[in-house]
C-alpha cells in the first residue's frame, strides 16, 4: 500500500502544489461546499492512480484542493463505501491520501439516520464516538509502521478539543448542534426496525454506512478528527414511511445552509489552533 500511496501522492502534486493543512470528507449531498474553494483544482477520483471511484448519487467523486476561508485545504467531494464492492482498505485509501498530503486535522461528514428519537431530520450532530458494526477494520493485515502503530488507541477517536470548539462556534451562530454516537454499518440495505432497537440499546444516536473506516485510518496516522453528521431521516420503525436515498439527498439540500455556515466558521479556527 505504501508504494500505491506514493504513486497517488506524486500524481496529485504534479497537478497542484498547494500544501493543505486541513482535510475534509464531504458525504452524501454535502459536497457542494468544495465548489466554493478559491483557486481550486478538482481531480476526478477516476483519474487518480489506485483510487476507488464513487458510484453513488450525491457523491461527485472529486479530490479538490484550494483555499477555504483563507485556509489551504483538500476535500474528498464524495466518498466510496464498503457496500459498493470495495475492500475495507480501498475504502480507507482516500483518507490515507489526505494524511499523506500533510493535513494536520480532518473533518469527516456524513448523512445519517436518527436512532435517537429526540433528533429531527435537518439537524446536525457532532459525533462524540462511534460503534463499528461493519464486521471489519481497515487495519487488518500487515501493519505499515510508516503510517502508524500496530495497535492505535481509539479512546479519543473524535478529538475532544475540536468538539468543544465546534460546540462554541455553533452556539455563536445559533445553530442547533446535537451530539451523539454514530453507528457504522455495512449496508446497502437500510436497517430493520429490530436492528434500530438494538442500536438504541447499544447506545447509538445515529446510524450510517460510512465514516468509521476513514476515522480509524486517520487515528492510525495520528490525525485528530472532527465528525459531523447531517440527520436526514428517522431510522426504520420510528415513523411509518419507507426510507429512500432521495430523502437523504433532499434533506441534506435543506440543511446545507447551516452546514456550510458551520464549516466556514470552524475551518479558520482549526487552522490556527495548533
C-alpha positions in Angstrom: 0.0 0.0 0.0 2.8 2.4 0.7 4.0 2.4 -2.9 0.4 3.0 -4.1 0.1 5.9 -1.7 3.3 7.4 -3.1 2.1 6.9 -6.7 -1.1 8.7 -5.9 0.6 11.5 -4.0 3.1 12.1 -6.8 0.2 12.4 -9.3 -1.6 14.9 -7.1 1.4 17.1 -6.5 2.1 17.1 -10.2 -1.3 18.7 -10.7 -1.3 21.1 -7.8 1.5 22.3 -5.5 -0.9 23.5 -2.7 0.1 22.3 0.7 -3.1 21.7 2.6 -3.3 21.9 6.4 -6.8 20.6 6.8 -8.7 17.8 5.1 -12.4 17.3 4.6 -14.5 14.3 3.7 -17.9 15.6 2.3 -20.6 13.0 2.5 -23.9 12.4 0.7 -25.3 15.6 -0.7 -22.8 17.7 1.2 -20.1 18.0 -1.5 -21.2 21.4 -2.9 -19.1 23.2 -0.2 -15.9 22.2 -2.1 -17.3 24.2 -5.1 -16.7 27.4 -3.1 -13.0 26.9 -2.7 -10.8 29.7 -4.2 -8.1 28.7 -6.7 -9.5 25.2 -6.7 -8.0 22.2 -8.5 -10.5 19.3 -8.9 -9.2 15.9 -9.9 -11.8 13.1 -10.5 -11.3 10.0 -8.5 -11.1 8.1 -11.7 -8.0 10.0 -12.8 -6.1 9.2 -9.6 -3.8 6.2 -9.6 -5.1 3.4 -7.3 -8.1 5.5 -6.3 -11.5 3.9 -6.0 -14.3 5.6 -7.9 -17.7 6.5 -6.3 -20.8 5.0 -7.9 -23.5 6.6 -5.6 -25.8 9.6 -6.4 -24.9 12.6 -4.2 -21.1 11.8 -4.4 -19.4 13.8 -7.1 -16.2 11.8 -6.8 -13.6 14.5 -6.9 -10.5 15.3 -4.9 -10.5 19.1 -4.6 -7.6 21.3 -3.4 -8.0 25.0 -2.8 -8.4 27.7 -0.2 -11.4 27.7 2.1 -11.9 30.8 4.3 -8.2 31.6 3.6 -7.0 28.1 4.7 -5.3 25.7 2.3 -7.5 22.6 2.3 -8.1 19.3 0.5 -11.5 17.7 0.2 -13.0 14.5 -0.9 -16.1 15.6 -2.7 -17.9 12.3 -2.0 -16.6 9.0 -0.8 -16.7 5.3 -1.5 -18.3 2.7 0.7 -17.9 -0.9 1.6 -21.2 -1.8 0.0 -20.0 -0.7 -3.4 -17.9 -3.8 -3.5 -14.6 -2.3 -2.4 -12.4 -3.8 0.3 -12.1 -2.0 3.6 -8.6 -1.0 2.8 -9.8 0.6 -0.5 -12.5 2.5 1.3 -9.9 3.9 3.7 -7.3 4.6 1.0 -8.6 8.2 0.1 -8.3 9.3 3.8 -4.8 7.8 3.7 -4.0 10.1 0.8 -5.3 13.1 2.7 -2.9 12.3 5.5 0.0 11.8 3.1 -0.7 15.3 1.7 0.3 16.6 5.1 -3.0 17.6 6.7 -2.9 18.3 10.5 -6.6 17.8 11.1 -9.5 16.1 9.4 -13.2 16.9 9.3 -15.4 14.0 8.3 -19.1 14.5 7.4 -21.9 12.2 6.5 -25.7 11.7 6.2 -27.1 9.6 8.9 -30.5 8.3 10.2 -31.6 9.3 13.6 -31.7 6.4 16.2 -32.3 8.9 19.0 -36.0 9.9 18.8 -35.2 13.3 20.2 -33.4 14.2 17.0 -35.1 15.7 13.9 -34.3 15.5 10.2 -32.3 18.5 9.0 -30.3 18.8 12.3 -26.6 18.4 12.6 -25.0 16.0 15.0 -21.5 16.3 16.4 -20.0 12.8 16.5 -18.7 12.1 20.0 -17.8 8.4 19.3 -18.6 5.5 17.0 -19.6 1.9 17.1 -18.0 -0.2 14.4 -20.6 -2.7 13.2 -19.2 -3.2 9.7 -17.6 -6.5 10.6 -14.1 -5.5 9.5 -11.4 -2.9 10.1 -9.1 -1.1 7.6 -6.0 -2.0 9.8 -6.4 -5.8 9.2 -3.3 -7.2 7.6 0.4 -6.3 7.9 0.9 -3.0 9.8 2.6 -0.2 7.9 4.9 1.3 10.5 5.4 4.3 8.2 1.8 5.2 8.7 1.2 4.4 12.4 1.4 1.8 15.2 0.1 -1.7 15.2 -2.4 -1.1 17.9 -3.6 2.6 17.7 -5.6 4.0 20.6 -9.2 4.9 19.8 -10.3 6.4 23.2 -10.5 9.9 21.7 -11.3 9.0 18.1 -13.2 12.3 17.7 -10.9 14.9 19.2 -12.4 16.4 22.4 -10.9 19.8 22.0 -12.1 20.1 18.4 -15.6 19.1 19.6 -15.6 21.7 22.3 -14.6 24.4 19.8 -17.4 23.2 17.3 -20.0 23.5 20.1 -18.9 27.0 20.9 -18.9 28.0 17.2 -22.4 26.5 16.6 -23.7 28.3 19.7 -22.4 31.6 18.4 -24.1 31.1 15.1 -27.4 30.0 16.7 -27.1 26.5 15.1 -28.6 23.6 16.9 -25.8 21.0 17.1 -26.8 17.7 18.6 -24.1 15.4 19.9 -24.0 11.6 20.0 -22.6 8.2 19.0 -22.6 7.2 15.3 -23.1 3.5 14.5 -21.3 2.4 11.3 -23.0 -0.5 9.4 -22.1 -2.1 6.1 -25.3 -1.5 4.1 -26.6 -1.1 1.4 -30.0 -2.2 2.8 -31.4 0.1 5.4 -31.7 -1.3 8.9 -34.7 -3.2 10.1 -36.8 -1.8 13.0 -35.4 -4.6 15.2 -31.8 -3.5 14.3 -32.6 0.1 15.2 -33.9 -1.0 18.6 -30.7 -3.0 19.0 -28.6 0.1 18.1 -30.5 2.2 20.6 -29.9 -0.3 23.3 -26.1 -0.3 22.4 -26.0 3.5 22.8 -26.1 4.7 19.3 -27.8 8.1 18.4 -27.4 7.9 14.6 -26.6 5.3 12.0 -24.9 5.3 8.6 -22.9 3.3 6.1 -19.6 5.2 6.1 -17.1 7.3 8.1 -15.8 4.6 10.5 -13.1 3.2 8.2 -11.8 6.8 7.5 -11.7 7.7 11.1 -9.8 4.5 12.1 -7.3 5.2 9.3 -6.9 8.8 10.4 -6.4 7.9 14.1 -3.8 5.3 13.0 -1.9 8.2 11.3 -2.4 10.3 14.5 -4.5 12.9 12.7 -7.2 14.4 15.0 -10.7 14.1 13.7 -13.9 16.2 13.9 -17.0 14.4 12.8 -20.4 15.9 11.8 -23.5 14.1 10.7 -26.4 15.6 8.9 -29.5 13.9 10.3 -31.5 13.2 7.1 -34.3 10.9 8.3 -35.7 9.0 11.3 -34.4 5.4 11.3 -36.6 2.4 10.4 -39.6 1.8 12.6 -39.7 5.3 14.2 -42.0 6.7 11.6 -44.4 4.9 9.2 -42.9 5.9 5.9 -40.4 3.9 3.9 -36.7 5.0 3.7 -35.2 6.2 0.4 -31.9 7.6 -0.7 -33.8 10.5 -2.3 -35.0 11.6 1.1 -31.3 11.7 2.2 -30.4 13.9 -0.8 -33.4 16.2 -0.3 -32.8 16.7 3.5 -29.1 17.5 3.0 -30.1 20.1 0.5 -32.3 21.7 3.1 -29.6 21.5 5.8 -26.8 22.7 3.6 -27.0 26.4 4.5 -26.4 25.7 8.2 -23.8 23.0 7.3 -21.8 25.4 5.1 -22.1 28.2 7.7 -20.7 25.9 10.4 -17.8 24.8 8.2 -17.0 28.4 7.2 -16.7 29.3 10.9 -14.9 26.2 12.1 -12.2 26.0 9.4 -10.2 29.2 10.3 -10.4 28.2 14.0 -8.9 24.7 13.2 -6.2 26.2 11.1 -4.9 28.5 13.9 -5.5 26.2 16.8 -2.1 24.4 16.9 
